[in-house]
Amino acid sequence: MRILVTGGAGFIGSHLVERLLKEGHEVTVYDNLSWGKEAFLKDHLGEKNFRFIRGDLLDPPSLLEAVRGQELVHHLAANPDIRKGAEETDLDLRQNVLATFNLLEAMRSCGVKQLAFSSSSTVYGEARTLPTPEDYGPLIPISLYGASKLAAEGLISAYCHTFGFRAWIFRFANIVGPRQTHGVILDFIEKLRRDPEELEILGDGSQNKSYLWVEDCVEAMLLAVERSGENPAILNLGNEDRTTVRKVAEIVCEEMGLRPRFRFTGGGRGWVGDVPEMFLDITRIRSLGWKPRYSSEEAVRKAVRALLGRS
């Protein structure tokens, strides 16, 4: 297939691109490199089935040219930093909502009607049901990031029903692995490199969440596009277990060979908009024949080793 990947130079996007190229697809990456890096794609530059366009989803003419002739779009481009939205309040509106609208309009204009969208578990807010199924409601996000992802989901659903689009919506847990550009694991590593004697941990360390290895995530995405018959198909992509932020800190310290003091900032959440308890029900994606290869703690440990250059 001819496939466009927005945000394809990013963490998850670059892993997805690798897999799509291995399967023989013709892949175009559209990325403004605000978070992504060309270095993540360097092994594919010059391949006949690969094209890289440095472009912004807020530039409709450029986007229209990238979309024209594609058969499927994997939409991963977004502001990934939840905390930043509290400082720059229109960031998620522009980078997540308006960007998605521009993409949908470009697809409509070009007659491209298949879209796989990377959403987030943050759309659930502080869910009272754990594990949380896809039909949980009402959805009450507590961050501007979560609100923007939910708004984008709404736009996609409307385009499915109004213009005959076919869509897959993936609600991610915490995805971890090589090439991570943000997140708690990278945060801990960078803090310990600055000060190996003390590690600041936001909140009280009891935040309990699910972590999924990036290659397991990509496998689930591709399987869902191939096998899911719903439209729009909404699927949680997470793990069968979870672990605490304190345990993540302990794993990072073990892998770095350090024994620092832990200094907790206190409170039940790490920052404004942080969801302390996240655990997704993955029955729906499992019913399609997928399951994670690694537990949350195994995924975290593999990610730490990869980010330290030891994998």
VOPAGU-2260 file (C-alpha; in pm, 1 decimal, decimal comma):
REM VOPAGU-2260
SITE   aa  ch    i         X         Y         Z
SITE  MET   A    0       0,0       0,0       0,0
SITE  ARG   A    1      91,4     368,4     -28,9
SITE  ILE   A    2      93,9     486,2     332,1
SITE  LEU   A    3     145,5     831,6     481,8
SITE  VAL   A    4     276,6     848,0     839,2
SITE  THR   A    5     240,0    1185,7    1009,4
SITE  GLY   A    6     489,3    1219,0    1291,1
SITE  GLY   A    7     685,4     934,4    1134,4
SITE  ALA   A    8    1019,4    1073,9    1254,4
SITE  GLY   A    9     905,3    1049,0    1616,2
SITE  PHE   A   10     942,6     775,0    1875,8
SITE  ILE   A   11     651,2     545,3    1790,7
SITE  GLY   A   12     624,5     671,0    1432,9
SITE  SER   A   13     979,0     573,6    1338,2
SITE  HIS   A   14     926,4     219,2    1469,5
SITE  LEU   A   15     602,3     197,5    1271,2
SITE  VAL   A   16     779,4     317,9     955,8
SITE  GLU   A   17    1045,4      47,9     995,0
SITE  ARG   A   18     781,6    -220,4    1017,9
SITE  LEU   A   19     578,9     -88,8     722,1
SITE  LEU   A   20     889,0     -77,5     501,5
SITE  LYS   A   21     982,1    -432,7     601,7
SITE  GLU   A   22     636,3    -542,2     489,9
SITE  GLY   A   23     694,0    -387,6     148,1
SITE  HIS   A   24     472,4     -80,2     169,5
SITE  GLU   A   25     550,3     250,9       2,6
SITE  VAL   A   26     588,7     492,2     294,4
SITE  THR   A   27     586,8     871,9     305,4
SITE  VAL   A   28     676,0    1041,5     634,5
SITE  TYR   A   29     539,5    1390,1     701,9
SITE  ASP   A   30     698,6    1550,2    1007,4
SITE  ASN   A   31     794,4    1903,9    1115,8
SITE  LEU   A   32    1073,7    1765,6    1339,7
SITE  SER   A   33     951,4    1955,5    1645,7
SITE  TRP   A   34     985,2    1629,2    1840,4
SITE  GLY   A   35    1093,2    1381,2    1574,6
SITE  LYS   A   36    1448,0    1341,9    1445,8
SITE  GLU   A   37    1572,9    1265,9    1096,1
SITE  ALA   A   38    1834,0    1046,2    1262,6
SITE  PHE   A   39    1555,6     802,9    1357,5
SITE  LEU   A   40    1498,7     745,3     983,8
SITE  LYS   A   41    1857,2     760,2     859,7
SITE  ASP   A   42    1868,9     390,8     767,5
SITE  HIS   A   43    1583,7     441,1     520,4
SITE  LEU   A   44    1691,9     760,4     346,9
SITE  GLY   A   45    1748,0     676,2     -17,9
SITE  GLU   A   46    1530,2     362,3     -18,0
SITE  LYS   A   47    1306,0     354,0    -323,5
SITE  ASN   A   48     987,9     290,7    -120,5
SITE  PHE   A   49    1056,4     570,3     128,3
SITE  ARG   A   50    1005,9     945,3     110,1
SITE  PHE   A   51    1052,0    1209,1     380,3
SITE  ILE   A   52     871,1    1544,0     371,7
SITE  ARG   A   53     952,7    1806,9     630,9
SITE  GLY   A   54     615,3    1970,8     668,1
SITE  ASP   A   55     364,9    2095,9     922,6
SITE  LEU   A   56       4,2    1986,0     959,7
SITE  LEU   A   57     -83,3    2351,4    1006,6
SITE  ASP   A   58      27,7    2416,2     646,2
SITE  PRO   A   59    -270,8    2293,0     439,2
SITE  PRO   A   60    -116,6    2330,5      88,6
SITE  SER   A   61     190,9    2127,5     183,5
SITE  LEU   A   62     -24,2    1870,6     361,3
SITE  LEU   A   63    -254,3    1835,3      60,0
SITE  GLU   A   64      41,4    1743,8    -161,4
SITE  ALA   A   65     160,5    1482,9      88,7
SITE  VAL   A   66    -183,8    1320,3     118,5
SITE  ARG   A   67    -256,9    1305,8    -254,8
SITE  GLY   A   68    -225,0     951,2    -391,1
SITE  GLN   A   69    -205,6     777,6     -51,4
SITE  GLU   A   70    -424,5     479,1      40,7
SITE  LEU   A   71    -390,5     484,7     421,0
SITE  VAL   A   72    -279,0     745,7     673,5
SITE  HIS   A   73    -127,2     664,4    1011,9
SITE  HIS   A   74    -167,7     985,9    1211,6
SITE  LEU   A   75      79,7    1010,5    1501,0
SITE  ALA   A   76     184,3    1376,1    1476,9
SITE  ALA   A   77      89,6    1568,7    1792,1
SITE  ASN   A   78     227,2    1757,4    2086,3
SITE  PRO   A   79     330,1    1465,3    2311,8
SITE  ASP   A   80     411,6    1664,4    2625,2
SITE  ILE   A   81     105,6    1666,0    2852,3
SITE  ARG   A   82     259,0    1907,1    3104,0
SITE  LYS   A   83     343,8    2171,4    2844,1
SITE  GLY   A   84     -24,3    2231,6    2769,1
SITE  ALA   A   85     -75,5    2387,1    3111,4
SITE  GLU   A   86     187,8    2650,2    3026,6
SITE  GLU   A   87      93,5    2711,5    2661,6
SITE  THR   A   88    -282,5    2663,8    2666,2
SITE  ASP   A   89    -344,8    2675,1    2289,2
SITE  LEU   A   90     -67,6    2425,2    2211,3
SITE  ASP   A   91    -283,5    2111,5    2213,7
SITE  LEU   A   92    -562,7    2292,0    2030,6
SITE  ARG   A   93    -325,3    2375,8    1745,3
SITE  GLN   A   94    -102,2    2069,9    1734,2
SITE  ASN   A   95    -363,5    1803,2    1811,5
SITE  VAL   A   96    -709,4    1932,8    1718,0
SITE  LEU   A   97    -654,7    2178,5    1432,5
SITE  ALA   A   98    -379,9    1960,8    1290,5
SITE  THR   A   99    -614,3    1661,5    1284,7
SITE  PHE   A  100    -889,5    1869,5    1122,6
SITE  ASN   A  101    -647,8    1984,5     851,1
SITE  LEU   A  102    -546,3    1625,6     785,5
SITE  LEU   A  103    -906,3    1507,9     762,1
SITE  GLU   A  104    -987,8    1788,0     518,9
SITE  ALA   A  105    -684,3    1706,7     304,6
SITE  MET   A  106    -788,7    1341,0     299,8
SITE  ARG   A  107   -1146,1    1432,6     205,4
SITE  SER   A  108   -1024,6    1656,6     -77,3
SITE  CYS   A  109    -797,1    1382,7    -213,3
SITE  GLY   A  110   -1041,0    1093,8    -171,4
SITE  VAL   A  111    -822,5     916,3      86,8
SITE  LYS   A  112   -1057,9     755,0     336,8
SITE  GLN   A  113    -857,3     521,9     563,2
SITE  LEU   A  114    -709,9     666,6     882,8
SITE  ALA   A  115    -537,7     504,6    1180,9
SITE  PHE   A  116    -516,9     754,7    1467,8
SITE  SER   A  117    -291,6     743,4    1772,2
SITE  SER   A  118    -500,9     863,5    2064,5
SITE  SER   A  119    -434,9     823,9    2436,5
SITE  SER   A  120    -558,0     670,6    2760,0
SITE  THR   A  121    -582,2    1030,0    2889,2
SITE  VAL   A  122    -923,8    1062,4    2719,3
SITE  TYR   A  123   -1066,4     855,5    3008,0
SITE  GLY   A  124    -955,8    1103,2    3273,7
SITE  GLU   A  125    -961,4     949,3    3620,7
SITE  ALA   A  126   -1164,3     642,6    3532,3
SITE  ARG   A  127   -1348,4     472,8    3817,2
SITE  THR   A  128   -1342,7     136,4    3641,0
SITE  LEU   A  129   -1005,5     -41,2    3626,7
SITE  PRO   A  130    -913,1    -202,3    3393,4
SITE  THR   A  131   -1093,9      56,3    3179,6
SITE  PRO   A  132   -1282,4     -74,0    2871,5
SITE  GLU   A  133   -1329,3     121,9    2549,8
SITE  ASP   A  134   -1700,9     177,2    2618,5
SITE  TYR   A  135   -1635,7     341,9    2957,1
SITE  GLY   A  136   -1806,9     675,5    3005,4
SITE  PRO   A  137   -1859,1     955,0    3044,2
SITE  LEU   A  138   -1512,5    1050,4    2921,0
SITE  ILE   A  139   -1390,8    1340,1    3135,7
SITE  PRO   A  140   -1024,8    1418,9    3057,6
SITE  ILE   A  141    -837,4    1623,7    3318,2
SITE  SER   A  142    -560,2    1761,7    3093,3
SITE  LEU   A  143    -572,8    1983,2    2785,6
SITE  TYR   A  144    -381,9    1708,1    2607,7
SITE  GLY   A  145    -649,6    1451,3    2694,5
SITE  ALA   A  146    -922,5    1694,0    2590,0
SITE  SER   A  147    -751,4    1752,7    2254,9
SITE  LYS   A  148    -719,8    1380,3    2185,7
SITE  LEU   A  149   -1088,3    1330,6    2267,1
SITE  ALA   A  150   -1180,1    1620,4    2037,8
SITE  ALA   A  151    -974,4    1464,5    1758,4
SITE  GLU   A  152   -1150,6    1131,1    1813,3
SITE  GLY   A  153   -1483,9    1312,7    1778,7
SITE  LEU   A  154   -1379,0    1472,4    1451,0
SITE  ILE   A  155   -1264,2    1139,2    1312,5
SITE  SER   A  156   -1588,7     966,6    1412,2
SITE  ALA   A  157   -1786,8    1246,5    1243,2
SITE  TYR   A  158   -1586,4    1212,3     920,6
SITE  CYS   A  159   -1650,9     837,7     924,1
SITE  HIS   A  160   -2026,2     891,3     940,2
SITE  THR   A  161   -2044,9    1202,7     723,3
SITE  PHE   A  162   -1791,6    1128,9     449,4
SITE  GLY   A  163   -1756,2     750,3     453,1
SITE  PHE   A  164   -1413,1     733,0     614,8
SITE  ARG   A  165   -1277,9     410,1     766,3
SITE  ALA   A  166   -1090,6     468,5    1091,6
SITE  TRP   A  167    -902,0     294,0    1368,6
SITE  ILE   A  168    -849,0     482,5    1695,5
SITE  PHE   A  169    -579,6     357,7    1933,6
SITE  ARG   A  170    -586,0     462,5    2297,9
SITE  PHE   A  171    -228,8     414,0    2415,0
SITE  ALA   A  172    -100,0     331,1    2760,2
SITE  ASN   A  173     258,4     445,5    2831,1
SITE  ILE   A  174     462,8     329,3    2532,4
SITE  VAL   A  175     833,3     275,9    2604,3
SITE  GLY   A  176    1143,8     176,6    2412,8
SITE  PRO   A  177    1442,3     303,8    2215,7
SITE  ARG   A  178    1419,5     657,1    2071,8
SITE  GLN   A  179    1189,9     784,9    2346,9
SITE  THR   A  180    1194,0    1164,4    2347,4
SITE  HIS   A  181    1000,9    1220,9    2671,7
SITE  GLY   A  182     845,6    1032,5    2963,3
SITE  VAL   A  183     926,5     923,9    3314,5
SITE  ILE   A  184    1207,2     681,0    3223,7
SITE  LEU   A  185    1401,5     938,2    3024,4
SITE  ASP   A  186    1331,0    1197,8    3293,0
SITE  PHE   A  187    1484,5     975,7    3562,0
SITE  ILE   A  188    1790,0     893,7    3350,1
SITE  GLU   A  189    1859,8    1260,1    3279,9
SITE  LYS   A  190    1814,4    1357,7    3645,3
SITE  LEU   A  191    2053,3    1085,3    3761,3
SITE  ARG   A  192    2314,0    1188,9    3508,1
SITE  ARG   A  193    2301,7    1539,3    3653,1
SITE  ASP   A  194    2300,3    1422,1    4015,5
SITE  PRO   A  195    2367,8    1051,2    4087,1
SITE  GLU   A  196    2326,2    1107,4    4461,8
SITE  GLU   A  197    1959,8    1213,3    4466,2
SITE  LEU   A  198    1657,9    1142,7    4243,8
SITE  GLU   A  199    1355,9    1370,6    4247,2
SITE  ILE   A  200    1031,4    1177,0    4195,2
SITE  LEU   A  201     720,8    1379,6    4118,9
SITE  GLY   A  202     429,2    1294,0    4347,8
SITE  ASP   A  203     460,8    1023,5    4612,2
SITE  GLY   A  204     575,5     743,0    4379,2
SITE  SER   A  205     256,1     540,8    4417,7
SITE  GLN   A  206     119,0     636,6    4075,2
SITE  ASN   A  207      33,5     302,0    3918,8
SITE  LYS   A  208      30,5     264,5    3540,4
SITE  SER   A  209      66,7      27,3    3249,1
SITE  TYR   A  210     374,5      30,8    3021,9
SITE  LEU   A  211     392,1    -127,5    2676,3
SITE  TRP   A  212     702,9    -206,7    2469,6
SITE  VAL   A  213     700,1      -2,0    2147,6
SITE  GLU   A  214     731,7    -299,4    1910,8
SITE  ASP   A  215     436,1    -466,8    2083,4
SITE  CYS   A  216     242,6    -144,3    2027,3
SITE  VAL   A  217     325,2    -134,6    1654,5
SITE  GLU   A  218     229,0    -501,2    1619,3
SITE  ALA   A  219    -110,8    -428,6    1775,1
SITE  MET   A  220    -170,4    -127,0    1549,5
SITE  LEU   A  221    -104,5    -322,3    1230,7
SITE  LEU   A  222    -308,9    -621,3    1343,6
SITE  ALA   A  223    -604,9    -398,8    1427,6
SITE  VAL   A  224    -601,5    -235,1    1083,7
SITE  GLU   A  225    -593,8    -578,1     925,5
SITE  ARG   A  226    -857,2    -752,3    1137,1
SITE  SER   A  227   -1091,5    -509,3    1313,4
SITE  GLY   A  228   -1431,0    -477,2    1146,1
SITE  GLU   A  229   -1583,0    -190,6    1347,9
SITE  ASN   A  230   -1596,3     165,2    1216,7
SITE  PRO   A  231   -1458,3     360,2    1379,5
SITE  ALA   A  232   -1271,5      84,3    1559,0
SITE  ILE   A  233   -1164,7     205,5    1904,5
SITE  LEU   A  234    -903,2      -8,6    2075,3
SITE  ASN   A  235    -704,6      17,9    2397,2
SITE  LEU   A  236    -337,3     -68,6    2351,2
SITE  GLY   A  237    -179,0    -143,4    2686,0
SITE  ASN   A  238     -45,2    -422,8    2901,7
SITE  GLU   A  239    -195,8    -694,4    3117,5
SITE  ASP   A  240     -40,0    -549,0    3431,7
SITE  ARG   A  241      99,3    -223,7    3566,8
SITE  THR   A  242     369,6     -92,1    3795,7
SITE  THR   A  243     437,3     208,3    4017,1
SITE  VAL   A  244     649,8     512,8    3945,1
SITE  ARG   A  245     865,4     419,4    4244,4
SITE  LYS   A  246     934,1      77,5    4086,5
SITE  VAL   A  247    1025,1     246,7    3759,3
SITE  ALA   A  248    1273,6     461,8    3954,0
SITE  GLU   A  249    1420,6     151,9    4120,6
SITE  ILE   A  250    1466,4     -21,1    3784,7
SITE  VAL   A  251    1640,3     284,6    3638,6
SITE  CYS   A  252    1873,3     302,1    3938,4
SITE  GLU   A  253    1952,6     -70,7    3919,7
SITE  GLU   A  254    2037,2     -49,8    3550,3
SITE  MET   A  255    2257,1     258,0    3605,3
SITE  GLY   A  256    2430,0      98,0    3902,4
SITE  LEU   A  257    2328,9     379,1    4137,2
SITE  ARG   A  258    2177,6     399,8    4485,7
SITE  PRO   A  259    2054,6     759,6    4519,3
SITE  ARG   A  260    1825,5     905,8    4783,0
SITE  PHE   A  261    1468,2     932,9    4659,5
SITE  ARG   A  262    1313,7    1275,7    4713,1
SITE  PHE   A  263     939,5    1282,3    4657,0
SITE  THR   A  264     766,6    1611,2    4578,1
SITE  GLY   A  265     449,3    1479,0    4744,5
SITE  GLY   A  266      86,1    1447,4    4652,5
SITE  GLY   A  267    -102,2    1175,4    4469,5
SITE  ARG   A  268     -14,6    1291,6    4118,2
SITE  GLY   A  269     306,7    1397,5    3948,0
SITE  TRP   A  270     178,5    1721,1    3792,7
SITE  VAL   A  271    -143,8    1901,9    3707,3
SITE  GLY   A  272    -324,2    1677,6    3458,4
SITE  ASP   A  273    -143,2    1358,0    3560,5
SITE  VAL   A  274    -371,1    1054,8    3598,9
SITE  PRO   A  275    -232,5     858,4    3898,4
SITE  GLU   A  276    -411,6     528,9    3822,0
SITE  MET   A  277    -418,3     401,4    3462,6
SITE  PHE   A  278    -494,4      43,9    3360,1
SITE  LEU   A  279    -661,6     -35,2    3028,7
SITE  ASP   A  280    -883,9    -331,5    2949,7
SITE  ILE   A  281    -722,2    -491,8    2641,9
SITE  THR   A  282    -982,8    -763,5    2584,5
SITE  ARG   A  283   -1085,1    -614,7    2248,4
SITE  ILE   A  284    -737,1    -610,5    2091,0
SITE  ARG   A  285    -660,0    -952,0    2242,0
SITE  SER   A  286    -968,6   -1093,7    2071,9
SITE  LEU   A  287    -802,4   -1010,3    1738,3
SITE  GLY   A  288    -511,2   -1239,4    1820,7
SITE  TRP   A  289    -263,5   -1003,2    1986,7
SITE  LYS   A  290    -104,8    -998,9    2328,2
SITE  PRO   A  291     199,0    -817,1    2469,0
SITE  ARG   A  292     525,2   -1008,9    2477,3
SITE  TYR   A  293     661,1    -820,5    2778,5
SITE  SER   A  294     509,6    -722,5    3113,0
SITE  SER   A  295     511,3    -359,7    3225,0
SITE  GLU   A  296     826,1    -407,0    3435,6
SITE  GLU   A  297     999,4    -602,4    3158,9
SITE  ALA   A  298     912,7    -329,3    2908,3
SITE  VAL   A  299    1046,4     -60,7    3142,6
SITE  ARG   A  300    1372,7    -249,8    3198,8
SITE  LYS   A  301    1421,6    -309,0    2826,0
SITE  ALA   A  302    1355,1      58,6    2759,9
SITE  VAL   A  303    1608,0     169,9    3022,5
SITE  ARG   A  304    1874,2     -54,6    2872,9
SITE  ALA   A  305    1797,2      71,5    2522,3
SITE  LEU   A  306    1812,6     436,6    2630,5
SITE  LEU   A  307    2144,4     367,8    2804,8
SITE  GLY   A  308    2278,1     214,1    2482,5
SITE  ARG   A  309    2299,6    -139,1    2620,1
SITE  SER   A  310    2039,7    -321,8    2408,8
